[in-house]
Amino acid sequence: MDTKRQAVVRVKIRQGMCKTLAQQFGVTPSFVSMCMSGLRNTELAFKIRKIAVELGGDPIFGEISEQKSKLRITGKLAKQFGVSTQTIRNAKRNITQTDLAESIREAIRKYELGINE
């Protein structure tokens, strides 16, 4: 079940705003650029896009699939297991064959099935 909602998916900003937003949020200009182009859909990315629009950026609306929220699981699992996001990606791709990797894959399967523990 893939539900969709309308949101600001990208923001066209004027030159120099990227650096200003980066300083305001304590992130890199590169991260802000990825947020503006829609390559990041974290809570922080949504906040940055909101402020960018408030500062005069041109919002570009579109549908965001709730399915995309699954992309955030990598960071959540990294925190949960106390490992890097690369470790999570390696486990998901079956590159790593350890008990930890198997636990990570099981957590991913449960998340994809919507089973919350």
MDAnalysis code that builds the backbone (N, CA, C; Angstrom):
import MDAnalysis as mda
import numpy as np

u = mda.Universe.empty(351, n_residues=117, atom_resindex=np.repeat(np.arange(117), 3), trajectory=True)
u.add_TopologyAttr("name", ["N", "CA", "C"] * 117)
u.add_TopologyAttr("resid", np.arange(1, 118))
u.add_TopologyAttr("resname", ["MET", "ASP", "THR", "LYS", "ARG", "GLN", "ALA", "VAL", "VAL", "ARG", "VAL", "LYS", "ILE", "ARG", "GLN", "GLY", "MET", "CYS", "LYS", "THR", "LEU", "ALA", "GLN", "GLN", "PHE", "GLY", "VAL", "THR", "PRO", "SER", "PHE", "VAL", "SER", "MET", "CYS", "MET", "SER", "GLY", "LEU", "ARG", "ASN", "THR", "GLU", "LEU", "ALA", "PHE", "LYS", "ILE", "ARG", "LYS", "ILE", "ALA", "VAL", "GLU", "LEU", "GLY", "GLY", "ASP", "PRO", "ILE", "PHE", "GLY", "GLU", "ILE", "SER", "GLU", "GLN", "LYS", "SER", "LYS", "LEU", "ARG", "ILE", "THR", "GLY", "LYS", "LEU", "ALA", "LYS", "GLN", "PHE", "GLY", "VAL", "SER", "THR", "GLN", "THR", "ILE", "ARG", "ASN", "ALA", "LYS", "ARG", "ASN", "ILE", "THR", "GLN", "THR", "ASP", "LEU", "ALA", "GLU", "SER", "ILE", "ARG", "GLU", "ALA", "ILE", "ARG", "LYS", "TYR", "GLU", "LEU", "GLY", "ILE", "ASN", "GLU"])
u.atoms.positions = np.array([
    [0.852, -1.162, 0.000],
    [0.000, 0.000, 0.000],
    [0.900, 1.227, 0.000],
    [0.940, 1.871, -1.142],
    [1.822, 3.018, -1.336],
    [0.987, 4.288, -1.394],
    [0.888, 4.996, -0.282],
    [0.117, 6.233, -0.258],
    [1.015, 7.396, -0.620],
    [0.397, 8.447, -1.156],
    [1.175, 9.599, -1.589],
    [0.601, 10.854, -0.982],
    [1.462, 11.866, -0.821],
    [1.025, 13.156, -0.312],
    [1.763, 14.252, -1.052],
    [1.115, 15.422, -1.151],
    [1.722, 16.574, -1.808],
    [2.670, 17.264, -0.831],
    [3.802, 17.658, -1.325],
    [4.777, 18.364, -0.493],
    [5.735, 19.121, -1.390],
    [6.511, 19.987, -0.771],
    [7.573, 20.673, -1.503],
    [8.694, 19.651, -1.682],
    [8.900, 19.246, -2.921],
    [9.912, 18.222, -3.179],
    [11.251, 18.822, -3.582],
    [11.216, 20.051, -4.125],
    [12.442, 20.753, -4.490],
    [12.212, 22.239, -4.285],
    [13.298, 22.984, -4.154],
    [13.205, 24.433, -4.015],
    [14.305, 25.061, -4.863],
    [13.913, 26.016, -5.683],
    [14.886, 26.763, -6.470],
    [15.278, 27.979, -5.638],
    [16.569, 28.084, -5.315],
    [17.035, 29.174, -4.456],
    [18.008, 30.068, -5.198],
    [18.134, 31.285, -4.699],
    [19.059, 32.230, -5.326],
    [20.492, 31.908, -4.886],
    [21.421, 32.416, -5.647],
    [22.832, 32.185, -5.363],
    [23.193, 32.729, -3.982],
    [23.928, 31.976, -3.237],
    [24.362, 32.383, -1.910],
    [23.471, 31.875, -0.785],
    [22.223, 31.512, -1.118],
    [21.308, 31.048, -0.078],
    [21.731, 29.687, 0.476],
    [22.364, 28.894, -0.340],
    [22.797, 27.560, 0.080],
    [23.761, 27.671, 1.265],
    [24.718, 28.567, 1.155],
    [25.703, 28.754, 2.227],
    [25.027, 29.297, 3.486],
    [24.099, 30.234, 3.303],
    [23.377, 30.815, 4.438],
    [22.588, 29.746, 5.188],
    [21.864, 28.911, 4.438],
    [21.082, 27.841, 5.062],
    [21.988, 26.825, 5.752],
    [23.116, 26.527, 5.132],
    [24.059, 25.568, 5.717],
    [24.549, 26.070, 7.071],
    [24.893, 27.347, 7.142],
    [25.359, 27.918, 8.408],
    [24.239, 27.920, 9.448],
    [23.030, 28.241, 9.016],
    [21.895, 28.313, 9.931],
    [21.580, 26.946, 10.543],
    [21.700, 25.890, 9.743],
    [21.340, 24.554, 10.219],
    [22.541, 23.723, 10.663],
    [23.747, 24.254, 10.517],
    [24.933, 23.525, 10.946],
    [25.245, 22.314, 10.081],
    [24.978, 22.435, 8.773],
    [25.264, 21.353, 7.836],
    [26.150, 21.915, 6.718],
    [26.535, 21.069, 5.800],
    [27.374, 21.524, 4.697],
    [26.515, 22.104, 3.569],
    [27.087, 23.014, 2.775],
    [26.356, 23.517, 1.610],
    [25.959, 22.384, 0.651],
    [26.778, 21.356, 0.583],
    [26.466, 20.206, -0.265],
    [25.180, 19.523, 0.196],
    [25.031, 19.370, 1.503],
    [23.821, 18.754, 2.049],
    [22.597, 19.599, 1.712],
    [22.726, 20.926, 1.861],
    [21.614, 21.824, 1.543],
    [21.258, 21.693, 0.063],
    [22.262, 21.630, -0.782],
    [22.021, 21.478, -2.213],
    [21.238, 20.199, -2.505],
    [21.613, 19.102, -1.842],
    [20.892, 17.842, -2.031],
    [19.450, 17.962, -1.542],
    [19.241, 18.696, -0.454],
    [17.878, 18.923, 0.055],
    [17.058, 19.710, -0.950],
    [17.666, 20.741, -1.527],
    [16.951, 21.599, -2.475],
    [16.577, 20.850, -3.753],
    [17.409, 19.894, -4.138],
    [17.148, 19.150, -5.371],
    [16.283, 17.915, -5.128],
    [15.907, 17.673, -3.871],
    [15.029, 16.553, -3.564],
    [15.735, 15.233, -3.353],
    [17.059, 15.270, -3.249],
    [17.799, 14.030, -3.040],
    [17.804, 13.581, -1.585],
    [17.402, 14.448, -0.693],
    [17.289, 14.123, 0.730],
    [15.858, 14.388, 1.165],
    [15.261, 13.415, 1.854],
    [13.892, 13.558, 2.322],
    [13.769, 13.228, 3.806],
    [14.739, 13.686, 4.566],
    [14.698, 13.507, 6.010],
    [13.892, 14.643, 6.622],
    [13.615, 14.536, 7.915],
    [12.916, 15.624, 8.604],
    [13.712, 16.922, 8.486],
    [15.026, 16.825, 8.625],
    [15.866, 18.009, 8.505],
    [15.770, 18.608, 7.100],
    [15.746, 17.767, 6.085],
    [15.634, 18.252, 4.713],
    [14.327, 19.011, 4.513],
    [13.228, 18.500, 5.082],
    [11.943, 19.189, 4.969],
    [11.992, 20.543, 5.674],
    [12.655, 20.592, 6.828],
    [12.781, 21.863, 7.558],
    [13.594, 22.868, 6.755],
    [14.687, 22.402, 6.172],
    [15.542, 23.288, 5.380],
    [14.768, 23.823, 4.175],
    [14.017, 22.943, 3.496],
    [13.224, 23.403, 2.347],
    [12.165, 24.417, 2.778],
    [11.554, 24.199, 3.935],
    [10.533, 25.124, 4.439],
    [11.132, 26.514, 4.662],
    [12.279, 26.560, 5.312],
    [12.939, 27.845, 5.573],
    [13.386, 28.485, 4.259],
    [13.855, 27.681, 3.321],
    [14.281, 28.212, 2.028],
    [13.120, 28.908, 1.321],
    [11.936, 28.315, 1.406],
    [10.754, 28.938, 0.799],
    [10.405, 30.224, 1.532],
    [10.488, 30.193, 2.871],
    [10.201, 31.389, 3.664],
    [11.173, 32.527, 3.338],
    [12.396, 32.171, 2.937],
    [13.404, 33.175, 2.592],
    [13.342, 33.594, 1.120],
    [12.328, 33.121, 0.410],
    [12.133, 33.563, -0.967],
    [12.425, 32.543, -2.042],
    [12.726, 31.321, -1.654],
    [12.954, 30.279, -2.651],
    [11.653, 29.899, -3.342],
    [11.752, 29.414, -4.559],
    [10.576, 29.000, -5.327],
    [10.302, 27.520, -5.091],
    [9.172, 27.203, -4.434],
    [8.868, 25.800, -4.160],
    [8.403, 25.063, -5.413],
    [8.801, 23.825, -5.519],
    [8.332, 22.950, -6.586],
    [7.617, 21.798, -5.893],
    [6.301, 21.743, -6.104],
    [5.486, 20.748, -5.418],
    [5.427, 19.457, -6.214],
    [5.218, 18.389, -5.515],
    [5.071, 17.089, -6.149],
    [4.609, 16.090, -5.127],
    [4.400, 14.882, -5.591],
    [3.955, 13.817, -4.695],
    [5.156, 13.119, -4.101],
    [5.073, 12.901, -2.813],
    [6.098, 12.124, -2.126],
    [5.468, 10.807, -1.738],
    [6.065, 9.760, -2.193],
    [5.567, 8.434, -1.885],
    [5.947, 8.079, -0.465],
    [4.994, 7.548, 0.281],
    [5.305, 7.086, 1.636],
    [6.326, 5.960, 1.577],
    [6.405, 5.303, 0.423],
    [7.385, 4.247, 0.227],
    [8.794, 4.799, 0.399],
    [9.018, 6.063, 0.012],
    [10.351, 6.652, 0.121],
    [10.804, 6.774, 1.563],
    [9.866, 6.777, 2.491],
    [10.272, 6.878, 3.886],
    [11.081, 5.657, 4.304],
    [10.976, 4.571, 3.539],
    [11.778, 3.388, 3.836],
    [13.264, 3.674, 3.661],
    [13.577, 4.679, 2.853],
    [14.980, 5.022, 2.659],
    [15.613, 5.508, 3.948],
    [14.799, 6.015, 4.854],
    [15.321, 6.523, 6.126],
    [15.688, 5.412, 7.102],
    [15.316, 4.197, 6.776],
    [15.569, 3.102, 7.707],
    [17.062, 2.879, 7.925],
    [17.883, 3.173, 6.936],
    [19.321, 2.950, 7.081],
    [19.871, 3.718, 8.275],
    [19.541, 4.996, 8.371],
    [20.007, 5.806, 9.496],
    [19.428, 5.346, 10.820],
    [18.150, 4.996, 10.813],
    [17.506, 4.528, 12.045],
    [18.151, 3.235, 12.547],
    [18.401, 2.323, 11.617],
    [19.020, 1.055, 12.012],
    [20.458, 1.252, 12.468],
    [21.173, 2.175, 11.826],
    [22.550, 2.447, 12.243],
    [22.572, 2.900, 13.696],
    [21.640, 3.773, 14.055],
    [21.561, 4.222, 15.448],
    [21.154, 3.077, 16.369],
    [20.173, 2.310, 15.947],
    [19.671, 1.205, 16.765],
    [20.757, 0.170, 17.061],
    [21.557, -0.161, 16.040],
    [22.587, -1.183, 16.200],
    [23.943, -0.608, 16.587],
    [24.067, 0.716, 16.578],
    [25.329, 1.346, 16.948],
    [26.440, 1.117, 15.940],
    [26.067, 1.126, 14.655],
    [27.042, 0.898, 13.585],
    [26.918, 2.003, 12.540],
    [27.788, 1.982, 11.547],
    [27.736, 2.983, 10.481],
    [26.634, 2.621, 9.476],
    [26.219, 3.625, 8.699],
    [25.218, 3.365, 7.664],
    [25.786, 2.432, 6.593],
    [27.106, 2.486, 6.368],
    [27.724, 1.576, 5.403],
    [27.572, 0.125, 5.860],
    [27.687, -0.123, 7.155],
    [27.491, -1.471, 7.687],
    [26.069, -1.950, 7.406],
    [25.106, -1.045, 7.568],
    [23.706, -1.394, 7.295],
    [23.534, -1.726, 5.809],
    [24.087, -0.889, 4.935],
    [23.976, -1.137, 3.489],
    [24.647, -2.456, 3.103],
    [25.808, -2.742, 3.686],
    [26.495, -4.005, 3.390],
    [25.658, -5.199, 3.828],
    [25.046, -5.098, 4.988],
    [24.199, -6.195, 5.471],
    [22.993, -6.369, 4.552],
    [22.392, -5.261, 4.144],
    [21.212, -5.326, 3.275],
    [21.549, -5.971, 1.937],
    [22.756, -5.705, 1.433],
    [23.180, -6.248, 0.134],
    [23.809, -7.638, 0.259],
    [23.771, -8.201, 1.448],
    [24.355, -9.523, 1.719],
    [25.850, -9.569, 1.486],
    [26.527, -8.441, 1.624],
    [27.982, -8.405, 1.484],
    [28.626, -8.962, 2.752],
    [27.997, -8.705, 3.885],
    [28.520, -9.145, 5.175],
    [27.715, -10.326, 5.685],
    [28.403, -11.368, 6.117],
    [27.732, -12.567, 6.622],
    [28.126, -12.802, 8.085],
    [27.527, -12.037, 8.967],
    [27.783, -12.195, 10.398],
    [26.442, -12.273, 11.115],
    [26.490, -12.589, 12.402],
    [25.258, -12.608, 13.190],
    [24.637, -11.215, 13.233],
    [25.483, -10.194, 13.349],
    [24.988, -8.819, 13.356],
    [24.297, -8.497, 12.036],
    [24.911, -8.871, 10.922],
    [24.322, -8.608, 9.614],
    [22.973, -9.315, 9.474],
    [22.883, -10.515, 9.978],
    [21.616, -11.254, 9.917],
    [20.546, -10.568, 10.773],
    [20.935, -10.057, 11.923],
    [19.992, -9.315, 12.773],
    [19.510, -8.049, 12.066],
    [20.420, -7.396, 11.371],
    [20.060, -6.188, 10.620],
    [19.086, -6.538, 9.500],
    [19.374, -7.615, 8.761],
    [18.481, -8.027, 7.678],
    [17.096, -8.389, 8.216],
    [17.045, -9.027, 9.364],
    [15.757, -9.369, 9.989],
    [14.992, -8.098, 10.371],
    [15.701, -7.099, 10.913],
    [15.065, -5.827, 11.270],
    [14.533, -5.124, 10.018],
    [15.275, -5.203, 8.918],
    [14.824, -4.604, 7.651],
    [13.565, -5.307, 7.165],
    [13.548, -6.639, 7.213],
    [12.362, -7.395, 6.778],
    [11.141, -7.009, 7.602],
    [11.314, -6.895, 8.902],
    [10.197, -6.515, 9.771],
    [9.714, -5.106, 9.455],
    [10.642, -4.217, 9.218],
    [10.279, -2.845, 8.889],
    [9.488, -2.803, 7.580],
    [9.948, -3.544, 6.573],
    [9.272, -3.559, 5.287],
    [7.895, -4.179, 5.373],
    [7.711, -5.103, 6.296],
    [6.387, -5.716, 6.486],
    [5.499, -4.888, 7.414],
    [6.080, -3.852, 7.988],
    [5.299, -2.987, 8.879],
    [5.151, -3.525, 10.278],
    [6.044, -4.412, 10.671],
    [5.992, -4.997, 12.012],
    [6.834, -4.123, 12.936],
    [6.199, -3.504, 13.896],
    [6.922, -2.661, 14.851],
    [7.025, -3.371, 16.177],
    [8.217, -3.395, 16.706],
    [8.406, -4.038, 18.022],
    [8.718, -3.002, 19.054],
])
